[in-house]
């Protein structure tokens, strides 16, 4: 225990020696969660105090390990202070296991209570930990470094910078020599400090890289694979912190060495820890170098694709063998333990390899999205890998990662070959064919939702690319997803009606049905994308939905999510098809919007009110016929108070949808009383939750002031100048604004602060602003002073 052998990895080589303590601490955490800290902590405190004075080291060890798990359950950092002072006393205990537990406690507190723990105790924790680097037991010394790692991972860069000049010369000697286990943990500590310090690490980067690079070059023995992997992680994380300019000095050497490792030193059929570090290392290097990574692609990708191909090899037979072994292990007798151990090893291997496939696909996603059109030469090879990943057995996450990359890969084709629509459509059809096959084989609604979102992205990238015949086939498949979902929902209801269906089963079935309704909403989004991209070609689909679907899903007897599904369809018909293409249907559609605009459920209200706003913009004449009743409903929705069971975020978004609808009605030129409507709308701004829609409304506000409606916005006597100044101060230099809005705000502010009538009103308004808001106004005026 005290001196692990070379190549030891505590994450993959489990110990059974302290299973009792682990079980006990896990039990304490469960009780804290179930019964609450107020019930458990007083009793636990009494027990821990008694155990800490016991002469038996096992009691002290268990007490410290139990304390390590309570950090996230303490209400205040003041409650942590006595524990911190107590644990320091055990840093120099004569028993190495007690010292180990003490360092574990500090590391766990650092992890559970960050960043408050670091902010309050860094000046005590870091010096005390550094004073223990003379620890003689390798296992305990490694845990000192583990505690340092956890502490710096939760530290803000300004605080980390205070310690860099002390910790680097103190820890780097342990990276260079000693047991691999200690060296790995020492390197983790330095990496954590570098990552936390960010640009503050720049003065130390050039002296750090050669030390780590030398280990990568010289430690090629199997027992040092974990250490080499962590060197890759360290050097790339440091590069990410210091930035491209500093990393470029070493980029070629680092890239060449990583290529060598992936070509020659990755074991194909075993748990090689280097592989995951290589994959994530490439991802970081791409993010660091951006387009300057492109010249290295021809060197990096060929061997990298081979690594991924090996990970994606068909494991159906292997996984069947594991399943069979699992069944046999249930009946094992004298040889049961060895069979179980071998089975667990196989299961760990499969899990590890699945995670590596996910890491590999995540890396490809970064390459595709970061390099854009520069990735065009590798589209074909990548497409083949992603299609193989779509058929990867026994891992939904792998398939999700693959689907996620298909749309961005089409963006690469579209950007690199803008005049070759045929090539884009060729890839799109291949990808769609594969995803549709996945939907036909899949019965889990959650996984089907990921498939539908992938299809939506492909359609959005390609735009109008299907013929009427192709679109009809596509529509049949889309409606088939809905039909299958309805069938599963019906089956759930049937099972629930059986006498032997207990409460737990009913709860699980209700959860499944809820996911099926989420799937319906996703399909509604796909149909909306078809309306948007294929316009009049979708009229047959729209007619079918109108006649066979909408009446059912808008019935008062169905769920809120089905109402949301139906309203999404209506919203998209109005927004993307327009009343002109569906002249006979729009009266019934508008009735549905009016009916649900004041619904008790916020996401239903939001969907209905969004449709009203779009109707005003897209079909002003049609809207004029129902404008009065629509305004009444919107105002009623705005007056609605949040219900006890309403989700706050959903309530806020529904409210802001109503504010945005008023803005859309104002901007549409509909026959409404703007003299009353504009002041009402201004007083409801700014919009702070729905940022994209908020920017549109804030832009409208500036446009109304600059285009002749200043009196209506600001008031005849300037009574709303203060409100407008407040809106500007809140949205400037945030995601609620953008450069174009900012320019217009500056133009308005310059007028207001120079006009004799409004100048004193502005001065009075700024008195009520926060210091930050005042600073924003000053900064934006200064930036546009010319």
Secondary structure as GFF3:
##gff-version 3
##sequence-region A 1 786
A	DSSP	alpha_helix	19	35	.	.	.	ID=ss1
A	DSSP	alpha_helix	37	52	.	.	.	ID=ss2
A	DSSP	alpha_helix	57	68	.	.	.	ID=ss3
A	DSSP	three_ten_helix	71	73	.	.	.	ID=ss4
A	DSSP	alpha_helix	77	88	.	.	.	ID=ss5
A	DSSP	alpha_helix	96	112	.	.	.	ID=ss6
A	DSSP	alpha_helix	116	130	.	.	.	ID=ss7
A	DSSP	alpha_helix	138	153	.	.	.	ID=ss8
A	DSSP	alpha_helix	157	176	.	.	.	ID=ss9
A	DSSP	alpha_helix	180	197	.	.	.	ID=ss10
A	DSSP	three_ten_helix	198	201	.	.	.	ID=ss11
A	DSSP	alpha_helix	202	218	.	.	.	ID=ss12
A	DSSP	three_ten_helix	222	224	.	.	.	ID=ss13
A	DSSP	alpha_helix	225	242	.	.	.	ID=ss14
A	DSSP	alpha_helix	244	264	.	.	.	ID=ss15
A	DSSP	alpha_helix	273	289	.	.	.	ID=ss16
A	DSSP	three_ten_helix	290	296	.	.	.	ID=ss17
A	DSSP	alpha_helix	297	311	.	.	.	ID=ss18
A	DSSP	alpha_helix	316	329	.	.	.	ID=ss19
A	DSSP	alpha_helix	336	371	.	.	.	ID=ss20
A	DSSP	three_ten_helix	372	378	.	.	.	ID=ss21
A	DSSP	alpha_helix	379	390	.	.	.	ID=ss22
A	DSSP	alpha_helix	396	416	.	.	.	ID=ss23
A	DSSP	alpha_helix	421	441	.	.	.	ID=ss24
A	DSSP	alpha_helix	445	462	.	.	.	ID=ss25
A	DSSP	alpha_helix	468	496	.	.	.	ID=ss26
A	DSSP	alpha_helix	503	534	.	.	.	ID=ss27
A	DSSP	three_ten_helix	535	538	.	.	.	ID=ss28
A	DSSP	alpha_helix	539	545	.	.	.	ID=ss29
A	DSSP	pi_helix	546	550	.	.	.	ID=ss30
A	DSSP	alpha_helix	551	553	.	.	.	ID=ss31
A	DSSP	alpha_helix	560	572	.	.	.	ID=ss32
A	DSSP	pi_helix	573	577	.	.	.	ID=ss33
A	DSSP	alpha_helix	586	596	.	.	.	ID=ss34
A	DSSP	alpha_helix	602	618	.	.	.	ID=ss35
A	DSSP	alpha_helix	620	624	.	.	.	ID=ss36
A	DSSP	alpha_helix	627	639	.	.	.	ID=ss37
A	DSSP	alpha_helix	648	668	.	.	.	ID=ss38
A	DSSP	alpha_helix	674	684	.	.	.	ID=ss39
A	DSSP	alpha_helix	691	704	.	.	.	ID=ss40
A	DSSP	pi_helix	705	709	.	.	.	ID=ss41
A	DSSP	alpha_helix	710	714	.	.	.	ID=ss42
A	DSSP	alpha_helix	721	731	.	.	.	ID=ss43
A	DSSP	alpha_helix	739	754	.	.	.	ID=ss44
A	DSSP	alpha_helix	756	766	.	.	.	ID=ss45
A	DSSP	alpha_helix	771	783	.	.	.	ID=ss46
###
